[in-house]
Amino acid sequence: MSRVVYTLDNCRVSIMPSPWQEVTPVLPAGIRSMITSLPLNILEKLEEIRLRQNRPLMLGLADGDILLGNNGKPAAAPRDCYLVTADDIQRVTQLISGCSLYAFGEELKNGFITLPGGHRVGLTGKTVLENGRVRTLKYISGLNIRISREVKGAASPLLPFIIDQKSGSVLNTLLFSPPRCGKTTILRDVIRQLSNGIPELNFRGAVIGVVDERSELAGCFQGVPQREVGIRTDVLDGCRKAEGMLMLLRSMAPCVIATDEIGTDEDFAALEGVFNAGVKVLTTVHAASLAELSQRPALRNLLNMKVIERFVLLGRSKNIGTIEEIIDGRTMLPLPGKEVEQCLRFLPAL
């Protein structure tokens, strides 16, 4: 079910599969058939496909979870569901790894494998430790296929509040929210628009360096971005954030460095180096509130430095990606005004 356009000479051209279509090839034939036969209004809301051995096949949608029955239709109770088998799990792991799971040793340490297009497959099973640290996973028993979506224009209402229109520079911005609230989707669109330039805001465009540790922002395949991240954007794919930020700083002369989901002490130490170099930062972190942010020692230090100029809280009060609040990093108070109220909106429909 690819999206279709017509050219000026009325030729029919297939341009791009829907996000859910990009992940179905890694599913066993039976499960693939059940999912692809669902109504389009369900498929377009699909966020996750969860496979847990000997337990019901579950789909995560924007408005809640559904269970699938043996007939491929939504089931009302677990007893009516299709139960995921060991063969299903084994087949998916073969398909996502090209029948060579051990070739993804570094990814397995982190518990996920990224598919072309930025879709991420989380894995659970038995961990194998080496010197007290995870070396790999074996006996895979659970999989979570998270579907990545590119929503152009998702960040448009936010952009006037993260650009200093007097100096024409980007403000250091941190997006935060609980999981599944659209951080990566909005960050990707911020990067794209800032890189291309925004004529209506008199912003000419900035050179942006992206450290895409989990291949979710740019969705690189063999090093080439599959998602639109802008004409002035350089991407380090699959690189650890702390190391990648310093590599970009030394080699690519970025005006802005962007990365997703910072969290380790090394990440924050690298951020400090970026700030000291006068380069702006766009990043995200998991947290439900400023209070929760301040409870983490490394984040508390970042807050005390007063270098983040905008904190943006995302949620799901209206839909995925609702901009709940924009906070001034100097005063730590919400920005006032009707314009900000208009910005408190949800992501455009796909």
C-alpha positions in Angstrom: 0.0 0.0 0.0 2.6 2.6 -1.1 1.7 6.2 -1.3 0.9 7.2 -4.9 1.2 10.5 -6.7 0.5 11.6 -10.3 3.0 13.6 -12.4 2.1 16.4 -14.7 1.9 14.0 -17.6 -0.6 11.9 -15.5 1.9 9.0 -15.0 1.2 7.0 -11.8 4.3 6.9 -9.6 4.7 5.0 -6.3 6.8 7.1 -4.1 7.1 5.6 -0.6 5.7 2.8 1.5 3.9 3.7 4.7 6.0 3.2 7.9 4.2 0.0 8.9 4.9 -1.5 5.5 8.6 -1.0 6.0 8.7 -3.4 9.0 6.3 -6.2 7.9 9.0 -7.9 5.8 10.7 -9.0 9.1 7.6 -10.8 10.3 6.8 -14.5 9.8 4.4 -15.0 6.9 1.4 -15.9 9.1 1.8 -12.9 11.4 2.5 -10.6 8.5 -0.7 -11.7 6.8 -2.7 -11.1 10.0 -1.3 -7.6 10.4 -1.5 -6.5 6.8 -5.2 -7.6 6.6 -6.1 -5.1 9.4 -8.1 -2.0 8.4 -6.0 0.9 7.2 -7.2 3.2 10.0 -5.6 0.7 12.5 -2.4 0.3 10.5 -1.8 4.0 10.2 -1.9 4.3 14.0 0.4 1.4 14.6 3.4 2.3 16.8 4.6 -1.1 18.1 4.4 -4.8 17.3 5.1 -6.9 20.5 6.0 -10.5 20.3 6.5 -12.4 23.6 7.0 -16.2 23.4 3.9 -18.2 24.5 1.9 -15.0 25.0 -0.6 -13.0 22.9 0.5 -11.1 19.8 0.0 -7.4 20.8 -0.1 -4.2 18.7 0.5 -0.8 20.3 -1.5 2.0 18.7 -1.6 5.7 19.3 -4.7 5.3 21.3 -4.0 2.0 23.2 -3.1 -1.6 22.7 -5.0 -4.4 20.9 -4.6 -8.1 20.9 -4.8 -10.1 17.7 -6.8 -13.4 17.4 -6.0 -16.4 15.3 -8.4 -15.1 12.7 -6.3 -11.9 12.4 -9.0 -9.7 13.9 -8.8 -7.8 17.2 -9.5 -10.1 20.1 -11.5 -9.2 23.2 -9.8 -11.5 25.6 -6.3 -13.2 25.9 -7.9 -16.7 25.6 -9.0 -15.7 22.0 -5.6 -14.5 20.9 -2.9 -15.8 18.7 0.0 -17.0 20.9 3.5 -16.2 19.7 5.6 -19.3 19.2 9.3 -20.0 19.6 9.4 -20.5 15.9 7.9 -17.0 15.4 10.6 -15.4 17.6 13.4 -17.4 15.9 12.1 -16.4 12.4 12.0 -12.7 13.3 15.5 -12.7 14.7 16.7 -14.4 11.5 15.0 -11.8 9.3 16.2 -8.8 11.3 19.8 -10.0 11.3 20.1 -11.6 7.9 20.5 -15.0 9.7 23.6 -13.8 11.5 22.5 -12.5 14.9 26.1 -12.5 16.2 27.1 -10.0 13.5 25.1 -7.5 15.6 27.1 -8.0 18.7 27.4 -4.3 19.6 23.7 -3.8 19.1 22.8 -6.8 21.2 24.8 -5.3 24.1 22.4 -2.4 24.0 19.3 -4.6 23.6 18.1 -3.5 20.2 18.7 -3.7 16.4 17.8 -0.8 14.1 16.2 -1.6 10.7 16.6 0.6 7.6 14.3 3.6 8.0 15.1 4.0 11.7 12.7 1.4 13.0 14.0 -0.2 16.1 13.6 -3.8 17.3 14.1 -4.3 21.1 15.1 -7.7 22.3 14.8 -9.5 25.6 16.2 -12.9 26.7 19.1 -14.2 28.8 22.0 -11.8 29.1 25.6 -13.0 28.9 27.9 -11.1 31.1 31.6 -10.4 30.8 33.5 -8.6 33.6 30.1 -7.6 35.1 28.8 -6.0 31.9 26.4 -7.3 29.2 28.4 -8.9 26.3 25.4 -10.2 24.4 21.9 -11.7 24.5 20.9 -15.4 23.9 17.7 -17.4 24.2 15.7 -14.4 22.7 12.1 -14.6 24.0 10.7 -11.2 23.4 10.7 -8.6 20.6 9.3 -5.1 20.3 9.3 -3.6 16.8 8.9 0.2 17.2 7.8 2.0 14.1 9.5 5.2 13.3 7.5 7.9 11.5 8.6 11.0 9.7 6.1 13.8 10.2 7.2 16.9 8.2 6.0 20.1 9.8 5.7 18.5 13.3 8.1 21.0 14.8 6.8 24.1 13.0 4.8 25.6 15.9 7.9 25.2 18.2 10.5 26.8 15.9 9.8 30.5 16.8 10.6 29.7 20.4 13.9 28.0 19.8 15.4 30.5 17.5 16.8 33.9 18.6 15.5 36.0 15.8 17.7 39.0 16.8 21.0 37.1 16.4 19.7 34.5 14.0 21.1 31.7 16.2 19.5 28.5 17.5 18.8 28.3 21.3 20.2 25.3 23.3 17.1 23.2 23.5 16.2 20.0 25.5 13.0 18.1 24.7 11.8 15.8 27.5 8.9 13.5 28.1 7.9 10.0 29.1 8.4 7.3 26.4 6.2 7.3 23.3 5.5 11.0 23.3 7.1 12.0 20.0 10.5 13.3 21.1 12.4 11.7 18.2 9.8 12.7 15.6 9.8 16.4 16.6 13.6 16.5 17.0 14.0 15.1 13.5 11.8 17.7 12.0 13.6 20.5 14.0 16.8 19.3 12.5 15.4 19.2 9.0 13.9 22.7 9.1 16.9 24.3 10.8 19.2 22.7 8.3 17.2 23.7 5.2 16.5 27.2 6.5 13.2 28.8 7.4 12.4 31.9 5.2 9.3 32.9 7.2 11.5 33.3 10.3 14.3 34.9 8.4 16.5 31.9 9.3 19.0 31.1 6.6 19.9 27.6 7.7 22.6 26.1 9.9 25.2 23.4 9.6 24.1 20.6 11.9 26.0 17.6 13.1 23.8 14.6 14.2 25.1 11.8 16.4 22.6 9.0 15.6 23.7 6.3 18.0 20.6 4.1 17.4 20.0 5.1 13.7 16.5 6.5 14.6 16.9 10.1 13.7 18.3 9.8 10.2 17.4 6.2 9.6 20.7 5.5 7.9 21.3 2.5 5.7 24.9 1.8 4.9 25.7 5.3 6.2 23.2 7.1 4.0 20.3 8.9 5.7 16.9 7.5 4.6 15.0 10.2 6.5 15.1 13.8 5.5 17.3 15.6 7.9 18.2 18.7 5.8 20.7 19.8 3.2 23.3 21.1 5.7 23.3 18.1 8.0 26.1 15.6 8.6 25.3 12.3 10.3 27.5 10.0 12.4 25.5 6.8 12.4 25.8 4.1 15.1 28.3 6.1 17.0 28.3 6.5 20.8 26.9 10.0 21.6 29.8 11.2 23.8 32.4 10.2 21.3 30.4 11.3 18.3 29.8 14.8 19.6 33.5 15.4 20.1 34.3 13.9 16.7 31.8 16.2 14.9 33.2 19.2 16.9 36.7 18.5 15.7 36.0 17.5 12.1 32.8 19.0 10.7 32.6 22.6 12.1 28.9 22.4 13.0 26.9 25.4 14.3 24.5 22.9 16.0 25.0 19.4 17.4 21.9 17.2 17.8 21.5 13.9 19.4 18.7 11.8 20.9 18.2 10.5 24.5 21.3 11.6 26.4 21.7 9.9 29.8 25.2 8.8 30.8 27.9 10.8 32.6 30.0 10.6 29.5 27.2 12.2 27.4 27.0 15.2 29.8 30.8 15.6 29.9 30.8 15.7 26.1 27.9 18.3 26.1 30.0 20.5 28.3 32.8 20.4 25.7 30.2 21.4 23.0 28.9 24.3 25.0 32.5 25.5 25.7 33.2 25.5 22.0 30.2 27.9 21.4 28.2 25.3 19.5 24.5 25.0 20.1 22.8 21.8 21.2 19.5 20.1 20.4 18.8 16.9 22.5 16.2 14.9 24.3 15.9 13.0 27.5 13.4 10.7 29.2 11.6 12.5 32.1 8.0 13.4 33.0 8.8 16.8 34.6 11.5 19.3 35.5 11.4 17.9 39.1 12.3 14.5 37.7 15.1 16.0 35.6 16.6 17.6 38.6 16.7 14.4 40.6 19.4 12.9 38.4 22.9 14.1 39.4 24.2 14.6 35.9 21.1 16.4 34.7 21.1 18.5 37.9 24.6 19.8 37.0 23.3 20.7 33.5 20.4 22.6 35.0 22.8 24.4 37.4 25.0 25.5 34.5 22.1 27.4 33.0 23.2 26.6 29.5 20.0 25.1 28.3 17.8 28.0 27.0 14.6 26.1 26.2 13.1 23.1 27.9 10.2 21.6 26.0 7.8 19.2 27.7 6.0 16.8 25.4 3.1 14.6 26.3 0.0 12.8 25.0 -2.8 15.0 26.6 -4.3 15.6 23.1 -2.4 13.2 21.0 1.2 11.9 20.6 3.6 14.8 20.6 1.5 17.4 22.4 3.7 20.3 23.3 2.6 20.7 27.0 5.0 23.4 28.0 7.9 25.6 26.9 10.2 26.6 29.7 12.8 29.4 29.7 16.1 27.9 30.8 17.2 31.1 32.5 14.2 31.7 34.8 13.0 28.1 34.7 9.5 29.4 34.3 7.0 28.6 31.5 6.9 31.1 28.6 3.8 33.2 28.8 1.5 34.5 26.0 -1.1 33.5 23.5 1.4 32.4 21.0 2.7 29.8 23.3 -0.8 28.6 24.0 -1.4 28.2 20.3 1.8 26.1 20.2 0.4 23.6 22.7 -0.8 21.3 20.0 -0.4 17.7 18.8 1.5 16.2 15.8 -0.1 16.5 12.4 -2.1 13.3 11.4 -0.2 10.9 9.3 
